[in-house]
Amino acid sequence: MASALQRLLVMFSLGWHFALQRLKMDMAYPWDFISETLANMLYSAIQLFFFWTIFLHVPDIRGYTMPEVVLIWGLAELSWGWLSVLFLNTANNLADSYIIEANLDRVLVRPLPALWQLLCENVNFQDTTVLLKGYVLVIWAMANCGLPINPGSIALFSLLGLCGGCVLGAMHLLSAAIAFWLKDRAGFNGLMFDFGEAVRYPMSIYPAAVRSFFTFVLPFAYTAAYPADFMLDSTRRPQLPLELATVLFVLALAVVLVYNQGFRRYESAGS
């Protein structure tokens, strides 16, 4: 037990140092960080203007007022922020940098779990601005929806955002893993981005078949729409904690199994 705990602490320590090395690389180009932050702020302003324009002409969208839609969007931003910080670089770089260019070799020879190394050395601190944007949107929406803003509610939506980010991360990692079998520099994540955009709105605007698809096949609805319903009125989806835990367990198991198989299938670029 003690040795297992010690190994776990060593893994987290090494992972943290991998992440710090990534931060040093990113901060070597500070203008990229500044320009990305400004672009995110501009994008958020355009989003809010878009919502404001729509709700000038309609009182609600399938029963959702503007603050309620912004709540969904804010949770989506939180989920996307965690995806960008923790998972997206790994998913985007896997096919080109690690598999085709054979940089996976150095990962596999280290005495640490390969997937853990990939995630740690691809942490993207620059996209913490997306997380901050999500917090601003959610808190604004909560204030205008009449929801209490206190440490408990902040902890709740923070946890929901992190869980949503893990759902997105797992889906992107599974999509990227196709490159172990079908080598393509471009990767296979494009469709995941489109699905991620589609669930930034109330699920009630979609027909039943689409809602079922985003619930049971590709569970993107658990990244924003369903958590927002739970926050607005827990009776709308009272089983959300259990559902979300189940989704995360299944996705985590799928990621581990697929990547273990992919690492065994991997062939270096050597002759």
N, C-alpha and C positions, 0 to 999 in steps of 0.2 A: 504493500500500500504506500509506504513512504517513498520507495523508489519510483513508483508510478507517478506520485505527486511531484517528485523532484524532476522527473523527465518532462512532465507537463509544464512546470515552471521554466525549465530550460527552453522548451519549444516557444513559449510566449516571449521569453526574453530575446531569443534569436529573431523571432518574428518582428518584434519591436525594432530591433536594430536594422533588419531588412527594410522596414518601413521608413526609418530615419534616413537611410541611404537614399531611398527614393525621394524623400523630401529635399535632401541636399541637391539632388539632380534637378528637381523642379525649380528650386529657388535660385539656381544658376541663371535662370531666365525670368527675372521678376516681372518684366513687362508682359509676358504671357499671362501671368496671374492677374495683373491689373486689368488687362484688356478683357480677359474672360469674365472677371467680376463685373465690369461695366456692361458687357454684353448680356450677362444674366439679369442685371437690373433693368436694362432696356426691354428685354424680352418679357419680364414680369409686368412692366408698365403697359406693354402692348396687350398682354393677356387680360389684365384688369380692365383696360379700355374696351376690349372686345366684349367682355361680360357686361360691362356697364351699358354698351350700345344695345346689346340684345335685350336686356331687361328694361330699357326705356320703352320697348314696344310690346313686351309680354310680361305679365306679372310673375309668372313662374314657368318652369319647364318640368312637366309631369309632376307637379306638386312641389318641386324644389325651388326655393327662392334664391336670389343671387348669393347671399351669404352662405347658404347651404351648398350651392355649387362651388363656391370658392373654397369651402371646407374640403370638399372632395379633391379639388385641384391642389390645395395645400398639402393634403396627405399624400397625393401623388408625387408632389415635389419632394417631400420628405423621403418617400420610398425611392424615388429616382436619385436623390442625393446619396443615400446609403449605397445604392447600386453603383453609382459613379465612384464613390470613395473606396469601396471594398472589393468590388467584383469586375467592373466593366473593363478595366485595362487588361486583366487576365483573359477575359473572354475575347477581347479585340485582338490581343497579341498572340493568342495561342497558335492559330493556323500559320501565320507568316513568320513571326520571330522564333517561336519555340519549336514548331514541327518542321516546317520547310527549311528554315535556316539552322536547324539542329541545336538551338540553344537549350533545348530540353536535356541535352546530355549532361551538362554541369549540374542540373537540378537532380537528376536521377542518381548521380554518384554520391550525393551527400546523404548522411545517415539521418535524414529527417523526412517526414511524409512529403511527397512531391507536390501534392495539391496545396498543402499548407504553405510551402515555399513560394509557389506561384502567386498565391493570394497576397502574401506578405510583401514580396518584392514588387508588386504592382499596385500597392495602395496609392491612391491619388488624393493627396491633401488639397490640391487646388480646387476640387469640387466641393469643399466644405461650404463654399458660398451658396451652393444649391440647397444645402441643409438649412442655412440661415434664412434663405428666401422662403423655404417651406414653413419654418417656424413663424415668420412674420405673417404669412398668409393664413395659417391655421389660427393663430391668436386673434387676428383681425376678424376672421369668420366666426370664431367662438364668441367674441364680444358682441357681434351683430346678430348672432343667433340666440342670444340670451343664455348661453352656456356658462357655467362657473369657470373662472380661471384661477386655479390654485395649484399648489404643488402636486396634488393627486391627479388632477386633470392633465397637467403638463406631462407628468410621468406616463399617464395612459396614452396620450397621443404620440409621445416620443417612442414608447414601446411598439405601438401599432405601426409607426413609420419604419422602425428598425425591422420589424417582422415583414412588412411589405417589401423593404429593400432586399431582405433575404429571399423572399419569393421571386422577385425579379432577378436577383443574382443567380439563383439556381436555374431559372429558365434560360438565362443567357449562357451560363456555363454548359448546360446540356446541349444547347444549340451549337455552341462553339466546338464541343467535343466531336461533332460530326467530322471535323477535320482529321481525326485519327484514322478514319476510314476513307474519306473522300478529300484528298489534299487539294486545297484551293487557297491561294494567298488572301483572297477577299474575305474568307470566312463565311459564316452562315447566320449572322446575327441580325441582318436587315429586317427580317419579318418580325423579330421580337420587338424592335423599336416601334413598328407600326401597331402591333397589338398593345404595347404600352401606352401609346397615345389614345387608343380607342377607349380605354377604361378610365379616362380622366373625367368622365361624365356619369350622371346617374344611370344605373343599369336599367332603370325602367324605360328609358328611351329606346331600348333594343327589343326585338321580338324574343319570345321564350327560347327559341333555338340558340340564339346568340348568347343569351344570358347563361344557358346551360353550358355552352362551349367555354365561356370565360370562368365558369365555376368548377366544372368537373374535368375538362380536357386540359386547357391551359388556364390555371387558376389566377389570372391577372385581376379578377374582381376583388381579390383579397388584399390588393395593394392600396386601394383608396376607397372605392365605392362602398363596399361592405363595412369597413372600419368607420367610415363617415356615418353610415346608417346607425351603427352601434353607438356612436358618440351622441348623435342627435336624439335617439330614443332606443334604449337597449332592447325594448320589446320588438323592434323591427327585425332584429337578428340575435335573439338571446343566446344562441349556441355558438356565437362567433369565436370566443376563446378556444373552445374545443375544436371547432372546424379549422381554425388557423393553426393550432398545434398539430393537428393531423396532417394538414397540407405541408407544413414545414418538415415534419418527420418523413413523409413520403418523398418529398423532393430531396432532402438531405441524403436519404438512403440511395435514391436514384443517382445523384451526383457522385457519391462515393463508389458505387458499383460501376457506373459507366467510365469514370476516370481510371479506376484500377484496371479495367479491361483495356482502356485506351493506352495506358502506360505500358502494359504488356505487349500491345500490338505495335507500339512505336518502333520505327526503324530509323537509325541515325542517317545522316546524309553521307557518311563515309562509304567507300566502295567495298 
